[in-house]
Amino acid sequence: MLKDITMQASQPEIKELLSYSVFPDPEAVDEAVAFYQGGDSRLFGYEEDGLLLGVIGFDVKEDELIIRHLAVLPENRGMGYGRGLILELLLEVQPKPERVIAETDEEAVNFYRSIGFEVYSLGEKYPGVERFRCMYEVEESEE
């Protein structure tokens, strides 16, 4: 079940999940938490049998849904939860976006590619770290 957890972003289990989607540094996790507490960005969680399995943080700008953070508990990866988070979110968000955009690193780029995103290299955005822009055009039948 997908639910809005924006106001609970500072809770330990949510911070743990967010930590999987940022540079492994406590300051980066705190910055991610602050990101959801101070603006229009929203954070949703996917809960199953009372356990929070994944989170997706996003903004909606005009006709685009921009994924800011996406994480699934390590023991539940590869089971479709990441894809499910994105699809469920598309059903929740009003008005419906025309495209979904995410920026990611090399570690997650194959995930996005495997679920139909087009992937473009942004080059070495940080020293020694190539970043990628992932884009998905939402089809009418998905709305």
C-alpha positions in Angstrom: 0.0 0.0 0.0 1.4 3.4 -1.1 1.0 6.2 1.4 2.2 9.8 1.9 5.0 9.8 4.5 6.4 13.3 3.8 5.7 14.4 7.4 7.4 11.4 8.9 10.7 11.7 6.9 12.8 12.1 10.0 11.7 8.7 11.5 14.5 6.2 11.8 13.1 3.5 9.4 12.4 6.2 6.7 15.9 7.7 7.2 17.4 4.2 6.7 15.5 3.7 3.4 16.6 7.2 2.3 20.2 6.3 3.1 20.1 3.7 0.3 19.3 6.4 -2.3 22.0 9.0 -1.4 25.8 9.1 -1.0 26.5 6.9 2.1 27.0 9.8 4.5 24.9 10.8 7.5 24.9 14.5 6.3 23.5 13.4 2.9 20.6 11.6 4.7 19.9 14.6 6.8 19.8 16.8 3.7 17.4 14.4 2.1 15.1 14.5 5.1 15.3 18.3 5.2 14.4 18.4 1.4 11.0 16.9 2.2 10.4 19.0 5.3 11.0 22.3 3.7 9.1 22.6 0.5 6.7 21.1 -2.1 8.5 17.8 -2.6 6.7 14.7 -1.4 7.8 11.4 0.0 5.7 8.2 -0.4 6.3 4.9 1.2 5.2 1.4 0.2 4.1 -0.7 3.1 3.3 -4.4 3.1 2.2 -6.4 6.2 3.1 -3.4 8.4 6.7 -3.2 7.1 7.9 -0.2 5.1 9.7 -1.8 2.1 10.5 1.2 -0.1 10.3 5.0 -0.6 9.9 7.3 -3.5 10.5 11.0 -3.2 9.3 13.3 -6.0 8.3 16.7 -7.4 5.6 17.4 -10.0 6.6 20.3 -12.3 4.1 21.2 -15.0 3.8 17.9 -17.0 6.8 16.1 -15.4 7.1 13.9 -12.4 10.7 14.1 -11.2 11.9 11.3 -9.0 14.3 12.6 -6.4 14.8 9.5 -4.3 13.9 5.9 -4.8 15.0 3.1 -2.5 13.9 -0.5 -1.6 15.2 -2.5 1.4 18.2 -4.5 0.1 16.6 -7.8 0.9 13.5 -6.9 -1.2 15.4 -5.7 -4.3 14.8 -7.5 -7.6 11.2 -8.4 -6.6 9.4 -5.6 -8.5 8.9 -3.1 -5.6 10.9 -0.3 -7.3 8.8 -0.6 -10.5 5.7 -0.9 -8.4 6.5 2.3 -6.5 6.8 4.2 -9.8 3.6 2.7 -11.3 1.5 3.2 -8.1 2.7 6.8 -7.9 1.6 7.4 -11.5 -1.9 6.3 -10.4 -1.9 8.7 -7.4 -0.5 11.9 -8.9 -3.0 14.4 -10.2 -2.8 15.9 -12.8 -1.2 13.0 -14.7 2.3 13.8 -15.8 3.4 13.3 -19.5 6.8 12.0 -18.5 8.8 10.7 -15.5 12.4 11.8 -15.0 15.1 10.6 -12.7 18.8 11.3 -12.4 20.9 8.4 -11.2 24.3 6.9 -11.0 25.8 3.9 -12.9 24.6 1.5 -10.1 20.9 2.1 -10.7 20.8 2.9 -14.4 20.1 -0.7 -15.4 17.0 -0.7 -13.2 15.6 2.3 -15.0 16.5 0.9 -18.4 14.9 -2.5 -17.6 11.5 -0.9 -16.9 11.4 1.1 -20.1 13.2 4.4 -19.3 15.4 5.9 -22.0 18.8 6.6 -20.5 21.2 9.5 -21.4 24.6 10.1 -20.0 25.1 13.5 -18.3 28.8 12.9 -18.2 31.0 13.2 -15.2 28.9 15.5 -13.1 31.1 15.0 -10.0 34.8 14.0 -10.1 34.9 10.4 -11.1 31.1 9.9 -11.0 29.1 9.6 -14.2 25.4 10.6 -13.9 22.5 9.6 -16.1 19.2 11.2 -16.9 16.4 8.6 -17.2 13.2 9.5 -18.9 9.9 7.7 -19.4 7.0 8.9 -21.6 3.7 8.1 -20.0 1.3 6.4 -22.4 -2.4 7.1 -22.3 -3.2 3.6 -21.1 -1.1 4.1 -18.0 -3.3 7.0 -16.9 
